[in-house]
Amino acid sequence: MNRNCLFAIIAAAIAVQPLTAETTQKLSATKANDYALVYSLPLTTVDITIETVKTVRTPGEFYNYAKRILNIDDPVAEASVEYTLKSVTVTTRGVPDPDRRYAVKFGSGSTPFMIMSANDVPLAINTEDIRIPKADPLPVAQEAAPTPLQTEAARQVMTEEMLRSQSTLKRAQIAAEQLYALRQSRSDLLTGQADQMPPDGQAMQLVMDNLNAQEAALTAMFLGTEQVSTEVKTISFTPSAADSDISSKVIARLSSVDGIVDANNLSGVPITLTYKVVSRGEMPLNEKGAPLPFPKNGFAYCIPGTAQVTVAYEGKDFAEKTVNIAQAGIDYGMAPNSFTDKKAPAYMIIDPATGAAIEIGTK
């Protein structure tokens, strides 16, 4: 094969980073396997990672007296759960394509080898330098922090009189009295008028932190609480080779009370995906502009196409990304003797998401 043409079709512009987290296996062409390596090129799967915010609001025990006793106008009056969409991240990965399985046979006595991923997608041939395209960082689910009523301070403010009283109004009045007393104590500490001052700055901070936590707990008994957490769910979409323009496909729905639900669950608002092929991979050309033939018994790799993926919700595009897609590409190959050249054997580093050549060179 013309080497200039070969290097012209390499996706040299792809940004790469070391692959460290994935378990790999090394397969060698030996007499035992008749000097042949068998592998499958990948299909490209598009992963849509959806991050939602969950807000849980809970009324305080004394919310009915919030206005009357503390002059709080807007306490939480009704328990509720609400989900909102925070972010959408689009990434790609490769899965073996059973319809694109290849066996490449090398000359006897040669020792080429292939590095395979844990799911049997080729990563490299004749080199252990494994790399993958850089991907956007994915969100991580975050648990909600404890409310002021779930802290030790909340237990400290529950006096025996509050626990024994059968009247909600009486308990609310006691809580309010404690709240005013705490605020006075804090004011006395800050102005230096307290009967007993902490011995140093660290002790002062500990006392103030405890007073603030107790005040927050007493206030929450009237105002109510709000807990915020995030949830993350990934939905996968694997286009076919025939897909070129998919518009507003419902991939999931967001329910305001249940979070991410299935696409057919009408309790939620649709989250849609639009997939449009921008370019398709083409066979490389020789100097005369004619397509180069696939080398006999060649080592196959993919010249991918590109597609634009857009994820929308309530009329807003939350993610828009152009990605390389194996299904929009074409398979080409290198002559097997390139990898067994005694003077300068070739190597190839492969994109596991598409089967494309990230780098081709000689040792």
N, C-alpha and C positions, 0 to 999 in steps of 0.2 A: 504494500500500500504506500502511496505517496506520503512521506512523513510530514511535509508542509501542510497538506490537506488534513492530516490527522490532528495536528496541533491546532489547526484553525477551528476545529469543531469542539475543542475542550471548553467546558464552562469555567474558564480561568477566573472569571470575575466573582464567582460564588465565594462569599466570606465563610471561613471554616474555623472550627475550634477543635481541640482534642476531644476524643470520645473516651471517657474514663469510667462512666457508670455502667456501661453495658457489658454483660458477659459475652465473650466471643469464643469461637472455636476455630482451630486451624486445620485445614484439609490439604494434604499434599498429594501430588500426582506421583504414584509409585507403581511398581510392578503389580502390587496386590490389587490395585483398582484399574489395571491396564492403562496406566498413565492418563487417566481421564478424571476430570472434575465435573460434578453434576451440581446444578444450582438452579434457582428460580429468580428471575427478575421481579421487582416489586410492583404492586399496584400502589398508587398514592391515595392514602386516606386523609381526608381533611377533618381535623378535630376542632370542634367549636367549644371552647371552655367558657361557661357562663358563670359570672359571679353575681350573687344577689345579696341584698342587705335585708336582714330580718329584724324587725322592730317589735318588741313585745311591751305593751303598756298595761300596767296593773294598778287599779285604784288603791289608795291607802285606806286604812281602816276608818279614818275620820274624814274622808273626803266631803261628806255632807256638811261638815262644820268648818271647812277650809275658809270660806268667805266670812262667816260669822265670827270666828275666833282669831284667825290669822290674817284676814283680809286678802286671801289668795283667790283671785278671780277665775283661774282656769285649771283647777285640779283635774287629774285623770278621773273621769267619772264612770268609765266603762272599760272592761278588759278587752283588749284587742291584739291581734297579730297582723302585721303588715309586711309584705315583701315588695321590694323595689329592685329594678335592674341597675347594677353598678357598672359592670364592664363585660366585654366580650373579647376573647383572644382567639385568633385563628392560627393554628399550627398544622404541620403535615408530618406524616410518618409513612413508612413503607410496610406492606404486608405481602407475603409471597403470593405470586400470581401462578396458580396451577396450570394456566394455559400458556405460560411463557417459561417453560422448563427447558434448560439447555444442558447438553453434555459436550464438553470440549476435550478433545483428545490431543495429547502432546506426544512428542517423539520419545521413543524408549530411551531410558537412561537419563532423561531430563528430570529436574526437581522443582518445578514451579509449585507454588502453594497459594491457597486462597484463605482469607479471613472472613468468617461468616458471623452474622449477628446471632443473638439468642433465638430469633424467630426465622433463622435460615435465609436471611437476605445477605447477598455478598457486600462486603465492605471494602475489600482490597484484594489485589492479586500481586504476588511477588513482593509485597512489603507489609510490614506490621504497623505502618504509620496510618492509624485510623483517624478519620475526621468526619464531622457532620456539619451541615450548615447551621449557623447560629439561629437560635429560635428565641422568640419573645419570652420573657419570664412569665410563668403562670401564677395566677393568684392562689393563695392558700387560705383555706377556711379559718376564720377566727371565732373563737368562742366568746360569748358575752361575759363581761366582767360582772362580779357580784353586785347586786343593788345595795344601797345603804342599809336596807332591812335584812340583808344576808350577812352582815358583818358582826364581829364581836361587840362593837359599839352599840348595835341595836339591842343586844341582850343586856348591856349595862344600863340602858335608860329605862328598862322595864322594872319599875318599882313594885314593891309588894302591894301597895295601895292600888296601882293600876291593874295588877293581876287579879286582885280580889273583887274589884268593883264590877257589878253587873250592869252598870249603866254606861252605854257608849259615850254619851255626852260627858259624864263625869270623867271617864278615862281621857277623853279629848281635852278637857280642861286641865287635868293633871299634866298631860303631855305638853300643853301650851305653857303652863307655869314652869316646867322644867326647861323648856326651850328659852324662855326669857331669862331664866336664872343662868343658863349656860352662856348666853350672849353677854350678860353682865360680868360673869367670871372672866370671859375672854377680854372684855374691855378693861377690867381691872388689871389683868396681867400685862396687857399692851401698854397701859399708862403707868405701870409700876405701883399701883395702889392695892394690890392683892395683899392679904394678911401674911401669906407665905409665898415668896417668889422662888422659882426654880433656881438651883445653885449655879447653873451655867447655861450657855446657849444651846447645847445639845439637849439638856433636860427640858429647857423651855420649848424647843421644837417638838419633843415628844408629847408634852402636855397640850400644846396647841393642836397637834394632829389629832389627838384623842378627842379634844373638845369639838373640833370641826367634824369628826366622824359621828359623834353623838348628835350634834346639831343636824347633820344631814339625815340621820335616822329618824329623828323626831319630825323634821320637816316632811320626810317621805310618807309619814303616817297620815299627813293631810294632803300633800301634793300628789302622792302616788309615785310609781317608779317606771323607768323606761330602760329596757335592756336591748342593746344592739349587737348583733353578731353577723357574720357573713357565711354564706354557703356557696360551694363550688360544685358544678356538675359539667361533665364533658359529654357532648353528643357527637357521634362520628358519622361522616358522610363519605361514601366511596363512589365517585362518579364512574360511569361506564365509558368505554371508548367512544360510544355513539353520542354521549351527552355533549352538547355544545352550548346550549342556552337554556338554563333552568331558571325560571323567574318566580320569586316569592314562594318558595317551597316552605311549608310550615314544618319546622324541625322540633319545636317544643312550644309550650305555652307557659306564661307566667301568671299564676293565680295570686291575687293579693293576700290570700290567707293560707294557701298551701305551698307557695313557692313554685319551683319548676315542676310542671306536670307534663304528661305525654301530649303529643301533637293532636291526638283525637279527644282530649279532655277539654270540653267546651267551657269549663269553668275559668279558664285562663285566657289572657290576651296572646295572640300568636307572636312567636319569634320566627322570622322568616329568613331563608337563605336564598340568595341569588348567585348562580354560578354561570359564568360566561367565558368560554374559551377565547383567549386573545390571540394566541398563535399556536400552530402545530409544528412539531418537530419534522424536519425534512432531511432526506438523505444528503450526505455531503457530496460535493461536486469536484470533478477533476479540473485541470487547467482549461479544458475546453468547455466547461460548463455542463458536462454530462454527469448524471448520478454515478457514484462509485458503487460497484457491486459489493454485496456482502461477501467477505472473504470465506473461502471454503473452510468448513469446520471452525469458523471464527469464534473468538470469545465475545459473546454478545453483551452489549451494554445499551443503555437507552439514551436517545437524544430527545429530551422531554419537550413538551409544549408548555404554554403558560395559560393560566386562567385567573380571572378576577372573581374573588369571593367577597360577597357583601352580606352582612347580617344586620337585620333591621328589626326595630320594635317601636310600635306606636308612631310610625312615620319618621323615625330617626335612625340613621345608619350608625350602629354602635361599633362596627368593625368593617373595614374595607382593606383587602390585601390581595396583591397579585402573587400567585404561588406557582411553582413548577409542578407539573402534573405528568406522570408517566403515561396515563391513558390518552393524553393528547399528543403523545410523542411517537417515535418510531424506533425500532431496534436496529442497531448497526453492530459492527464487530471489528476486532483486531485479529490479524492472522496469528494463530497459535505459536508459530515459530518466532514471533517477536519476543515472546516471553522466555524462549529457550536459547536465544542468541548467546554464544559463549563469550563474546567480547563485551557486549553491552545489552544484557537482557532488559526488557521493558518491565515497567510496573504500572499499575493503575490504582488510584484511590477513587472509591465509588460513593456516591451519595445514596445512603440507605433509603431515603424517602422516594427516590425516582429511579435509581439504577443508573444515573448519569455519571459520566467521568468527571470527577472534580479535578483530578490531576493525572497526567500521563508523562512518564519520563523514562530514563534509563539509569541503571545502577552504575 
